[in-house]
Amino acid sequence: MSINLETPKKFRAFIEQANQVADNFLRANSRKYDLAEHEYPKELDLLASLIDGMADSGQGQGAGATGVRREDGDDDNVKAGKVKNGANMSSVLSIIEMCWGDVGLLLTMPRQGLGNSAIASVATDEQLERFKGTWASMAITEPSFGSDSSQVGTTATKDGDAYILNGEKIFVTSGERSDSVVVWATLDKSLGRAAIKSFVVPKSLPGIRVERLEHKLGIRASDTAVIVLDNCRVPAENMLGTPDIDPKGGFAGAMATFDNTRPLVAGMAVGVARASLEVLRELLEDAGVVIDYDRPAQSQSAAAAQFIQMEADWEASLQLTLEAAWKADNRQPNSMEASMAKAKAGRVGNDITLRCVELASTLGYSETELLEKWSRDSKILDIFEGTQQIQQLIVARRLLGLSSGELK
């Protein structure tokens, strides 16, 4: 099957709608909620209801977190050699547009959290129906580790028809506002990665509490919480995936979530970088700087040459991101491509937004424009869902054919 990374015709009207929403809802309130950290953006309730309605009517084209599921029926298309542009592609494209508006507001959209992505990716059909309508955040990181998810120390002990969860989770996006949390926990620390499972934990259960909220550099519209689990009894049927422990399989089932969510985070970086480039182009043109694509970069002004270089890096990030989503839609392994997209887009997004601040001079550093805010927001996109360094390590393992034990 061949890949065409032009925006599919069937998504173009939908993407245009997403851009209008990003402009009128998200960017219009961007500065307001950056300054009012921890204040809930009430404007999002109407928008979230609109997205829910589109999804229920079948017109959502895979908007939001529900777009990351790989359907079994897709295998028929693969066997027939048919190319599919499905929910993964449309989700990435819509997220690019929404983060062109505002990353923080997108991250705190009701029922569109990364926990929802995890549920959409690996839940059974019965679980999908049972958890329909929940707003789920994702809880992986702990005080004792950051990027190495295999070091999860939160425990899940079987007790009859439930598991008892104990531990502390940090940097939980939408941890206060969500109504449930996808918690990564280990069934047996002595068995290492293979015993790590994820559980959907409703916050209405006794034993789960929000300990505090963090003050952050960027994405300030999105709440980031510390969550404590103290003998929290979770129904056994809330475990995502199988309860079996397979030492040979490691925790591939839990990690498979990232193959679908990392392109989404890459799309966030692509969106905010595009916003910065568009504003910078206007400022440069107003200042009389001519950007000429028909002339070598070295024969143009330094500002024009840097702009052309940034656009090239941005284009590479976009193409890698779309490739990862396309492979997911077409039932092809995309673990390496997802990490490549996340690594490239995360680094390029942060680099572009910072250089736009620099090239815009005083306008870039002041609150006159949103450039300084976008540079702050972009930093987290190079960190969460796996840091830059972790992505490079994953890519190296895939290219060299080495295991995590062989290449650390």
MOHUKA-V730865 format. One record per residue. N is the residue number from 0. RES is the residue in one small letter. PSI is psi in whole degrees, -180 to 180 (NA if undefined). D_FIRST is the distance of its C-alpha to the first C-alpha in whole Angstrom. Layout:
n->N res->RES psi->PSI d_first->D_FIRST
n->N res->RES psi->PSI d_first->D_FIRST
//
This chain:
n->0 res->m psi->139 d_first->0
n->1 res->s psi->154 d_first->4
n->2 res->i psi->133 d_first->7
n->3 res->n psi->116 d_first->10
n->4 res->l psi->18 d_first->13
n->5 res->e psi->150 d_first->15
n->6 res->t psi->120 d_first->17
n->7 res->p psi->142 d_first->16
n->8 res->k psi->-38 d_first->19
n->9 res->k psi->-15 d_first->19
n->10 res->f psi->-10 d_first->20
n->11 res->r psi->-43 d_first->22
n->12 res->a psi->-39 d_first->26
n->13 res->f psi->-42 d_first->25
n->14 res->i psi->-36 d_first->25
n->15 res->e psi->-39 d_first->28
n->16 res->q psi->-42 d_first->30
n->17 res->a psi->-38 d_first->29
n->18 res->n psi->-41 d_first->30
n->19 res->q psi->-40 d_first->33
n->20 res->v psi->-44 d_first->34
n->21 res->a psi->-38 d_first->34
n->22 res->d psi->-47 d_first->36
n->23 res->n psi->-28 d_first->39
n->24 res->f psi->-51 d_first->39
n->25 res->l psi->-58 d_first->37
n->26 res->r psi->-32 d_first->38
n->27 res->a psi->-26 d_first->41
n->28 res->n psi->10 d_first->43
n->29 res->s psi->-53 d_first->41
n->30 res->r psi->-36 d_first->44
n->31 res->k psi->-49 d_first->46
n->32 res->y psi->-10 d_first->45
n->33 res->d psi->-39 d_first->44
n->34 res->l psi->-30 d_first->48
n->35 res->a psi->62 d_first->49
n->36 res->e psi->138 d_first->47
n->37 res->h psi->-2 d_first->47
n->38 res->e psi->129 d_first->48
n->39 res->y psi->129 d_first->45
n->40 res->p psi->95 d_first->44
n->41 res->k psi->-25 d_first->45
n->42 res->e psi->-22 d_first->43
n->43 res->l psi->-21 d_first->40
n->44 res->d psi->-45 d_first->41
n->45 res->l psi->-43 d_first->40
n->46 res->l psi->-43 d_first->37
n->47 res->a psi->-39 d_first->36
n->48 res->s psi->-38 d_first->37
n->49 res->l psi->-45 d_first->35
n->50 res->i psi->-42 d_first->32
n->51 res->d psi->-42 d_first->33
n->52 res->g psi->-40 d_first->34
n->53 res->m psi->-41 d_first->31
n->54 res->a psi->-43 d_first->29
n->55 res->d psi->-31 d_first->31
n->56 res->s psi->-7 d_first->31
n->57 res->g psi->9 d_first->27
n->58 res->q psi->3 d_first->27
n->59 res->g psi->-12 d_first->26
n->60 res->q psi->25 d_first->22
n->61 res->g psi->22 d_first->22
n->62 res->a psi->140 d_first->25
n->63 res->g psi->-166 d_first->27
n->64 res->a psi->-27 d_first->26
n->65 res->t psi->-7 d_first->25
n->66 res->g psi->5 d_first->22
n->67 res->v psi->10 d_first->21
n->68 res->r psi->140 d_first->21
n->69 res->r psi->117 d_first->18
n->70 res->e psi->142 d_first->18
n->71 res->d psi->-33 d_first->18
n->72 res->g psi->-18 d_first->17
n->73 res->d psi->-21 d_first->14
n->74 res->d psi->-33 d_first->13
n->75 res->d psi->-40 d_first->14
n->76 res->n psi->-40 d_first->11
n->77 res->v psi->-47 d_first->8
n->78 res->k psi->-33 d_first->10
n->79 res->a psi->-2 d_first->10
n->80 res->g psi->20 d_first->6
n->81 res->k psi->139 d_first->7
n->82 res->v psi->135 d_first->6
n->83 res->k psi->130 d_first->10
n->84 res->n psi->100 d_first->12
n->85 res->g psi->-147 d_first->15
n->86 res->a psi->-34 d_first->18
n->87 res->n psi->-45 d_first->17
n->88 res->m psi->-46 d_first->16
n->89 res->s psi->-34 d_first->19
n->90 res->s psi->-45 d_first->21
n->91 res->v psi->-45 d_first->21
n->92 res->l psi->-40 d_first->21
n->93 res->s psi->-36 d_first->24
n->94 res->i psi->-36 d_first->26
n->95 res->i psi->-46 d_first->25
n->96 res->e psi->-43 d_first->27
n->97 res->m psi->-36 d_first->30
n->98 res->c psi->-14 d_first->30
n->99 res->w psi->-28 d_first->31
n->100 res->g psi->-62 d_first->34
n->101 res->d psi->125 d_first->35
n->102 res->v psi->-48 d_first->34
n->103 res->g psi->-42 d_first->37
n->104 res->l psi->-37 d_first->37
n->105 res->l psi->-42 d_first->33
n->106 res->l psi->-22 d_first->34
n->107 res->t psi->19 d_first->37
n->108 res->m psi->126 d_first->35
n->109 res->p psi->135 d_first->37
n->110 res->r psi->20 d_first->34
n->111 res->q psi->28 d_first->31
n->112 res->g psi->170 d_first->32
n->113 res->l psi->-26 d_first->30
n->114 res->g psi->-37 d_first->32
n->115 res->n psi->-37 d_first->30
n->116 res->s psi->-41 d_first->27
n->117 res->a psi->-44 d_first->28
n->118 res->i psi->-46 d_first->29
n->119 res->a psi->-31 d_first->26
n->120 res->s psi->-43 d_first->24
n->121 res->v psi->-4 d_first->26
n->122 res->a psi->153 d_first->28
n->123 res->t psi->167 d_first->29
n->124 res->d psi->-39 d_first->29
n->125 res->e psi->-42 d_first->33
n->126 res->q psi->-39 d_first->33
n->127 res->l psi->-43 d_first->31
n->128 res->e psi->-41 d_first->33
n->129 res->r psi->-37 d_first->36
n->130 res->f psi->9 d_first->35
n->131 res->k psi->130 d_first->34
n->132 res->g psi->-8 d_first->36
n->133 res->t psi->156 d_first->37
n->134 res->w psi->108 d_first->36
n->135 res->a psi->126 d_first->35
n->136 res->s psi->171 d_first->36
n->137 res->m psi->129 d_first->34
n->138 res->a psi->104 d_first->37
n->139 res->i psi->-57 d_first->36
n->140 res->t psi->144 d_first->38
n->141 res->e psi->165 d_first->42
n->142 res->p psi->-26 d_first->45
n->143 res->s psi->-9 d_first->44
n->144 res->f psi->160 d_first->41
n->145 res->g psi->-80 d_first->38
n->146 res->s psi->-27 d_first->35
n->147 res->d psi->91 d_first->35
n->148 res->s psi->-17 d_first->34
n->149 res->s psi->-12 d_first->35
n->150 res->q psi->16 d_first->39
n->151 res->v psi->128 d_first->39
n->152 res->g psi->-13 d_first->43
n->153 res->t psi->131 d_first->43
n->154 res->t psi->149 d_first->44
n->155 res->a psi->110 d_first->43
n->156 res->t psi->125 d_first->46
n->157 res->k psi->134 d_first->46
n->158 res->d psi->91 d_first->49
n->159 res->g psi->-122 d_first->49
n->160 res->d psi->24 d_first->46
n->161 res->a psi->170 d_first->45
n->162 res->y psi->140 d_first->44
n->163 res->i psi->117 d_first->47
n->164 res->l psi->135 d_first->45
n->165 res->n psi->132 d_first->47
n->166 res->g psi->-179 d_first->46
n->167 res->e psi->133 d_first->45
n->168 res->k psi->139 d_first->42
n->169 res->i psi->164 d_first->42
n->170 res->f psi->50 d_first->40
n->171 res->v psi->109 d_first->39
n->172 res->t psi->131 d_first->37
n->173 res->s psi->30 d_first->39
n->174 res->g psi->-30 d_first->41
n->175 res->e psi->-40 d_first->44
n->176 res->r psi->-27 d_first->42
n->177 res->s psi->161 d_first->40
n->178 res->d psi->-5 d_first->41
n->179 res->s psi->163 d_first->39
n->180 res->v psi->131 d_first->38
n->181 res->v psi->108 d_first->35
n->182 res->v psi->128 d_first->37
n->183 res->w psi->128 d_first->36
n->184 res->a psi->161 d_first->39
n->185 res->t psi->138 d_first->40
n->186 res->l psi->-25 d_first->41
n->187 res->d psi->107 d_first->43
n->188 res->k psi->-32 d_first->43
n->189 res->s psi->-17 d_first->44
n->190 res->l psi->2 d_first->40
n->191 res->g psi->-145 d_first->38
n->192 res->r psi->-37 d_first->35
n->193 res->a psi->-24 d_first->34
n->194 res->a psi->3 d_first->37
n->195 res->i psi->126 d_first->35
n->196 res->k psi->164 d_first->35
n->197 res->s psi->143 d_first->34
n->198 res->f psi->138 d_first->37
n->199 res->v psi->114 d_first->37
n->200 res->v psi->104 d_first->40
n->201 res->p psi->138 d_first->42
n->202 res->k psi->-5 d_first->44
n->203 res->s psi->-13 d_first->47
n->204 res->l psi->145 d_first->48
n->205 res->p psi->142 d_first->51
n->206 res->g psi->-3 d_first->50
n->207 res->i psi->131 d_first->47
n->208 res->r psi->152 d_first->49
n->209 res->v psi->118 d_first->48
n->210 res->e psi->-44 d_first->50
n->211 res->r psi->166 d_first->49
n->212 res->l psi->146 d_first->47
n->213 res->e psi->147 d_first->46
n->214 res->h psi->133 d_first->47
n->215 res->k psi->163 d_first->44
n->216 res->l psi->-48 d_first->43
n->217 res->g psi->-168 d_first->40
n->218 res->i psi->47 d_first->39
n->219 res->r psi->-19 d_first->42
n->220 res->a psi->-20 d_first->41
n->221 res->s psi->130 d_first->40
n->222 res->d psi->140 d_first->42
n->223 res->t psi->121 d_first->41
n->224 res->a psi->159 d_first->44
n->225 res->v psi->127 d_first->45
n->226 res->i psi->133 d_first->45
n->227 res->v psi->134 d_first->47
n->228 res->l psi->118 d_first->47
n->229 res->d psi->97 d_first->50
n->230 res->n psi->47 d_first->50
n->231 res->c psi->118 d_first->48
n->232 res->r psi->115 d_first->47
n->233 res->v psi->129 d_first->44
n->234 res->p psi->140 d_first->43
n->235 res->a psi->-31 d_first->41
n->236 res->e psi->-4 d_first->39
n->237 res->n psi->0 d_first->38
n->238 res->m psi->130 d_first->36
n->239 res->l psi->127 d_first->32
n->240 res->g psi->-170 d_first->30
n->241 res->t psi->147 d_first->32
n->242 res->p psi->-6 d_first->36
n->243 res->d psi->144 d_first->35
n->244 res->i psi->115 d_first->36
n->245 res->d psi->100 d_first->33
n->246 res->p psi->-32 d_first->35
n->247 res->k psi->-34 d_first->32
n->248 res->g psi->-10 d_first->29
n->249 res->g psi->-145 d_first->31
n->250 res->f psi->44 d_first->30
n->251 res->a psi->-35 d_first->26
n->252 res->g psi->-44 d_first->27
n->253 res->a psi->-41 d_first->29
n->254 res->m psi->-22 d_first->27
n->255 res->a psi->-25 d_first->23
n->256 res->t psi->-40 d_first->24
n->257 res->f psi->-27 d_first->24
n->258 res->d psi->-26 d_first->20
n->259 res->n psi->-32 d_first->20
n->260 res->t psi->-27 d_first->24
n->261 res->r psi->-39 d_first->23
n->262 res->p psi->-31 d_first->21
n->263 res->l psi->-42 d_first->23
n->264 res->v psi->-38 d_first->26
n->265 res->a psi->-40 d_first->24
n->266 res->g psi->-35 d_first->24
n->267 res->m psi->-44 d_first->27
n->268 res->a psi->-39 d_first->28
n->269 res->v psi->-41 d_first->26
n->270 res->g psi->-48 d_first->28
n->271 res->v psi->-33 d_first->31
n->272 res->a psi->-40 d_first->30
n->273 res->r psi->-41 d_first->30
n->274 res->a psi->-44 d_first->33
n->275 res->s psi->-43 d_first->35
n->276 res->l psi->-39 d_first->33
n->277 res->e psi->-44 d_first->34
n->278 res->v psi->-42 d_first->38
n->279 res->l psi->-41 d_first->38
n->280 res->r psi->-44 d_first->37
n->281 res->e psi->-43 d_first->40
n->282 res->l psi->-40 d_first->42
n->283 res->l psi->-43 d_first->42
n->284 res->e psi->-39 d_first->42
n->285 res->d psi->-29 d_first->45
n->286 res->a psi->2 d_first->47
n->287 res->g psi->11 d_first->46
n->288 res->v psi->126 d_first->43
n->289 res->v psi->125 d_first->41
n->290 res->i psi->109 d_first->37
n->291 res->d psi->111 d_first->36
n->292 res->y psi->-9 d_first->33
n->293 res->d psi->-3 d_first->34
n->294 res->r psi->148 d_first->36
n->295 res->p psi->145 d_first->36
n->296 res->a psi->-36 d_first->36
n->297 res->q psi->-14 d_first->39
n->298 res->s psi->8 d_first->41
n->299 res->q psi->176 d_first->41
n->300 res->s psi->158 d_first->43
n->301 res->a psi->-39 d_first->42
n->302 res->a psi->-44 d_first->41
n->303 res->a psi->-42 d_first->38
n->304 res->a psi->-42 d_first->37
n->305 res->q psi->-37 d_first->36
n->306 res->f psi->-44 d_first->35
n->307 res->i psi->-40 d_first->32
n->308 res->q psi->-43 d_first->31
n->309 res->m psi->-39 d_first->31
n->310 res->e psi->-39 d_first->29
n->311 res->a psi->-43 d_first->26
n->312 res->d psi->-40 d_first->26
n->313 res->w psi->-43 d_first->26
n->314 res->e psi->-40 d_first->23
n->315 res->a psi->-41 d_first->21
n->316 res->s psi->-43 d_first->22
n->317 res->l psi->-47 d_first->20
n->318 res->q psi->-40 d_first->17
n->319 res->l psi->-40 d_first->17
n->320 res->t psi->-45 d_first->18
n->321 res->l psi->-36 d_first->15
n->322 res->e psi->-43 d_first->13
n->323 res->a psi->-41 d_first->15
n->324 res->a psi->-41 d_first->15
n->325 res->w psi->-42 d_first->11
n->326 res->k psi->-38 d_first->10
n->327 res->a psi->-43 d_first->13
n->328 res->d psi->-32 d_first->12
n->329 res->n psi->22 d_first->9
n->330 res->r psi->34 d_first->11
n->331 res->q psi->146 d_first->11
n->332 res->p psi->133 d_first->14
n->333 res->n psi->18 d_first->15
n->334 res->s psi->-47 d_first->18
n->335 res->m psi->-43 d_first->19
n->336 res->e psi->-36 d_first->17
n->337 res->a psi->-41 d_first->19
n->338 res->s psi->-37 d_first->22
n->339 res->m psi->-44 d_first->21
n->340 res->a psi->-47 d_first->21
n->341 res->k psi->-43 d_first->24
n->342 res->a psi->-48 d_first->26
n->343 res->k psi->-51 d_first->25
n->344 res->a psi->-39 d_first->25
n->345 res->g psi->-47 d_first->28
n->346 res->r psi->-45 d_first->30
n->347 res->v psi->-40 d_first->29
n->348 res->g psi->-45 d_first->30
n->349 res->n psi->-40 d_first->33
n->350 res->d psi->-46 d_first->34
n->351 res->i psi->-47 d_first->33
n->352 res->t psi->-37 d_first->36
n->353 res->l psi->-41 d_first->38
n->354 res->r psi->-30 d_first->38
n->355 res->c psi->-39 d_first->38
n->356 res->v psi->-45 d_first->41
n->357 res->e psi->-46 d_first->43
n->358 res->l psi->-26 d_first->42
n->359 res->a psi->-4 d_first->44
n->360 res->s psi->-131 d_first->47
n->361 res->t psi->-32 d_first->49
n->362 res->l psi->-30 d_first->47
n->363 res->g psi->-32 d_first->44
n->364 res->y psi->-17 d_first->47
n->365 res->s psi->174 d_first->48
n->366 res->e psi->11 d_first->48
n->367 res->t psi->-41 d_first->48
n->368 res->e psi->169 d_first->44
n->369 res->l psi->4 d_first->41
n->370 res->l psi->-44 d_first->40
n->371 res->e psi->-35 d_first->42
n->372 res->k psi->-44 d_first->41
n->373 res->w psi->-34 d_first->37
n->374 res->s psi->-34 d_first->38
n->375 res->r psi->-43 d_first->40
n->376 res->d psi->-36 d_first->37
n->377 res->s psi->-23 d_first->34
n->378 res->k psi->-40 d_first->36
n->379 res->i psi->-26 d_first->35
n->380 res->l psi->-15 d_first->31
n->381 res->d psi->-1 d_first->31
n->382 res->i psi->-58 d_first->33
n->383 res->f psi->165 d_first->32
n->384 res->e psi->27 d_first->29
n->385 res->g psi->119 d_first->30
n->386 res->t psi->168 d_first->32
n->387 res->q psi->-45 d_first->30
n->388 res->q psi->-40 d_first->32
n->389 res->i psi->-41 d_first->30
n->390 res->q psi->-42 d_first->27
n->391 res->q psi->-36 d_first->27
n->392 res->l psi->-42 d_first->28
n->393 res->i psi->-45 d_first->25
n->394 res->v psi->-43 d_first->23
n->395 res->a psi->-42 d_first->26
n->396 res->r psi->-43 d_first->26
n->397 res->r psi->-44 d_first->22
n->398 res->l psi->-36 d_first->22
n->399 res->l psi->-8 d_first->25
n->400 res->g psi->35 d_first->24
n->401 res->l psi->152 d_first->27
n->402 res->s psi->172 d_first->29
n->403 res->s psi->-29 d_first->31
n->404 res->g psi->-29 d_first->34
n->405 res->e psi->-27 d_first->33
n->406 res->l psi->105 d_first->32
n->407 res->k psi->NA d_first->34
//
